[in-house]
Amino acid sequence: MPVIHSPDDPALDELCRRFSALAGDLDRGGAWPVEQLALCRDYGVLSWFFPAEFGGQGWDEADIVRGELKLSAACLTTMFILTQWAGACRRIVASENAALAARLAPHLLAGRTFATLGISHLTTSRRHLSQPALAAEEMPNGFRLNGLSPWVTGGRHAHTIVIGAELADRRRVLLALDTRWPGVRAGDDAPLIGLNASHTGPIYCDNVLVPRHDLIAGPSEDVMAGARGSNTGGLQTSTLAIGVAGAAVDFLFAEAERRADLLVPAGGLRAELLEVRGDLLAAALGEERCSTQDLRTRANSLVLRATQAALAAAKGTGYVVGHPAGRWCREALFFLVWSCPQQVMAANLCELAGLSE
Ligand SMILES: Cc1cc2nc3c(=O)[nH]c(=O)nc-3n(C[C@H](O)[C@H](O)[C@H](O)COP(=O)(O)OP(=O)(O)OC[C@H]3O[C@@H](n4cnc5c(N)ncnc54)[C@H](O)[C@@H]3O)c2cc1C
């Protein structure tokens, strides 16, 4: 199988075609995407995210964004799972705990083990509650965990969960939780309105002792700062939203070939898509034309409108289960809730209420 060496590599387009062909069944069946993840391994997608010293291709952020735009347009569920995997891997290889990175990275890169993230309770979930969702107690040889991480994508398929926990003095730790440790239990997957094949659910920890050699970062108050990637301040959430919007706009143009009345709205959405995508790529290259929160707000707005425009164009046919337009609409709603910072949520709500300027 050809290894993808750049976002312009024809092998990436080939992989996207394979993902697109599988996306409808994946959405309807809800089974874990074993085949798609194996394809990611075989086409070398996993290696984009690992630096050369770990045997990866070490793509820069702009190339990763360009690759992810294509993959998310083809199959959001697989790309989303990959995002959580990549966020976990990034944090492991960026850790000052070099021994941990050396131990885990080769297996993750080869696709022999799967890793995911359980960090939302430190950022965007359960922040209004007085008690931490997952409490950590420092012990001489490690950290004892009690509680849960409420949203963990692919948690029951994972060997390692990069998990956050809070000490009584409010300092936090980030740990590589080995899911085989006694006391770790995956709860039932949440039944979702989209992305069901992501198998997202809670991970419970009942007196789990994580050895100190599995500490990724902390204890410190800003344990989430630093590593870019799958955090609320990163570009990945916007990238995936813009990817899905792109798929919807392409669909509109394909329809417009036979229906000239669609050309004006399709053109308007494409102009907006190109502008937002341009700002995204500029940010990935280090040139900040707008804040990441502004970008996310615009990406959320665009993906909701573009997917609904695709559904409107597809008419009743698009409302039948199995048509991609209906799936894109459900998937677009995910961006309203996934790792959504307070300011972005507030801006989205104002727009929905017709209050934006
Ligand atoms: C499909 C899916 C996959 C995900 N995958 C992952 C993953 O792999 N890893 C990860 O770390 N995270 C993941 N997340 C978590 C995600 O990024 C967000 O953290 C999550 O969507 C936040 O929603 P919440 O209901 O937990 O928010 P909360 O803020 O906990 O809100 C829960 C409820 O509390 C109430 N509430 C909210 N705020 C207040 C308030 N101020 N006062 C009183 N009541 C309030 C509301 O009624 C709300 O419905 C995933 C989420 C989804 C939906």
PDBQT file of the ligand as one rigid body, heavy atoms in Angstrom, charges set to zero:
ROOT
HETATM    1  C1  LIG A 401     -19.080  12.598  20.857  1.00  0.00    +0.000 C 
HETATM    2  C2  LIG A 401     -18.168  13.240  21.857  1.00  0.00    +0.000 A 
HETATM    3  C3  LIG A 401     -16.871  12.785  21.960  1.00  0.00    +0.000 A 
HETATM    4  C4  LIG A 401     -16.005  13.338  22.892  1.00  0.00    +0.000 A 
HETATM    5  N1  LIG A 401     -14.743  12.819  23.004  1.00  0.00    +0.000 NA
HETATM    6  C5  LIG A 401     -13.912  13.283  23.965  1.00  0.00    +0.000 A 
HETATM    7  C6  LIG A 401     -12.633  12.668  24.184  1.00  0.00    +0.000 A 
HETATM    8  O1  LIG A 401     -12.238  11.703  23.518  1.00  0.00    +0.000 OA
HETATM    9  N2  LIG A 401     -11.854  13.164  25.154  1.00  0.00    +0.000 N 
HETATM   10  C7  LIG A 401     -12.236  14.203  25.933  1.00  0.00    +0.000 A 
HETATM   11  O2  LIG A 401     -11.460  14.602  26.814  1.00  0.00    +0.000 OA
HETATM   12  N3  LIG A 401     -13.432  14.808  25.751  1.00  0.00    +0.000 NA
HETATM   13  C8  LIG A 401     -14.291  14.382  24.798  1.00  0.00    +0.000 A 
HETATM   14  N4  LIG A 401     -15.538  14.967  24.637  1.00  0.00    +0.000 N 
HETATM   15  C9  LIG A 401     -15.955  16.061  25.568  1.00  0.00    +0.000 C 
HETATM   16  C10 LIG A 401     -16.193  17.417  24.896  1.00  0.00    +0.000 C 
HETATM   17  O3  LIG A 401     -15.003  17.925  24.370  1.00  0.00    +0.000 OA
HETATM   18  C11 LIG A 401     -16.814  18.420  25.884  1.00  0.00    +0.000 C 
HETATM   19  O4  LIG A 401     -16.035  18.512  27.026  1.00  0.00    +0.000 OA
HETATM   20  C12 LIG A 401     -18.220  18.017  26.275  1.00  0.00    +0.000 C 
HETATM   21  O5  LIG A 401     -18.993  17.946  25.099  1.00  0.00    +0.000 OA
HETATM   22  C13 LIG A 401     -18.815  19.021  27.262  1.00  0.00    +0.000 C 
HETATM   23  O6  LIG A 401     -20.167  18.651  27.517  1.00  0.00    +0.000 OA
HETATM   24  P1  LIG A 401     -20.715  18.345  28.979  1.00  0.00    +0.000 P 
HETATM   25  O7  LIG A 401     -22.155  17.956  28.812  1.00  0.00    +0.000 OA
HETATM   26  O8  LIG A 401     -19.841  17.401  29.692  1.00  0.00    +0.000 OA
HETATM   27  O9  LIG A 401     -20.588  19.809  29.650  1.00  0.00    +0.000 OA
HETATM   28  P2  LIG A 401     -20.932  20.302  31.088  1.00  0.00    +0.000 P 
HETATM   29  O10 LIG A 401     -20.433  21.721  31.178  1.00  0.00    +0.000 OA
HETATM   30  O11 LIG A 401     -20.466  19.361  32.132  1.00  0.00    +0.000 OA
HETATM   31  O12 LIG A 401     -22.520  20.346  31.085  1.00  0.00    +0.000 OA
HETATM   32  C14 LIG A 401     -23.321  19.224  31.516  1.00  0.00    +0.000 C 
HETATM   33  C15 LIG A 401     -24.694  19.747  31.904  1.00  0.00    +0.000 C 
HETATM   34  O13 LIG A 401     -24.535  20.564  33.053  1.00  0.00    +0.000 OA
HETATM   35  C16 LIG A 401     -25.349  21.719  32.954  1.00  0.00    +0.000 C 
HETATM   36  N5  LIG A 401     -24.506  22.923  33.118  1.00  0.00    +0.000 N 
HETATM   37  C17 LIG A 401     -23.502  23.339  32.321  1.00  0.00    +0.000 A 
HETATM   38  N6  LIG A 401     -22.938  24.464  32.787  1.00  0.00    +0.000 NA
HETATM   39  C18 LIG A 401     -23.618  24.788  33.917  1.00  0.00    +0.000 A 
HETATM   40  C19 LIG A 401     -23.506  25.845  34.850  1.00  0.00    +0.000 A 
HETATM   41  N7  LIG A 401     -22.593  26.814  34.742  1.00  0.00    +0.000 N 
HETATM   42  N8  LIG A 401     -24.352  25.849  35.902  1.00  0.00    +0.000 NA
HETATM   43  C20 LIG A 401     -25.287  24.877  36.038  1.00  0.00    +0.000 A 
HETATM   44  N9  LIG A 401     -25.439  23.851  35.187  1.00  0.00    +0.000 NA
HETATM   45  C21 LIG A 401     -24.617  23.791  34.144  1.00  0.00    +0.000 A 
HETATM   46  C22 LIG A 401     -26.036  21.695  31.604  1.00  0.00    +0.000 C 
HETATM   47  O14 LIG A 401     -27.397  21.332  31.795  1.00  0.00    +0.000 OA
HETATM   48  C23 LIG A 401     -25.324  20.615  30.829  1.00  0.00    +0.000 C 
HETATM   49  O15 LIG A 401     -26.206  19.861  30.021  1.00  0.00    +0.000 OA
HETATM   50  C24 LIG A 401     -16.432  14.420  23.727  1.00  0.00    +0.000 A 
HETATM   51  C25 LIG A 401     -17.748  14.880  23.599  1.00  0.00    +0.000 A 
HETATM   52  C26 LIG A 401     -18.615  14.299  22.704  1.00  0.00    +0.000 A 
HETATM   53  C27 LIG A 401     -20.030  14.796  22.634  1.00  0.00    +0.000 C 
ENDROOT
TORSDOF 0
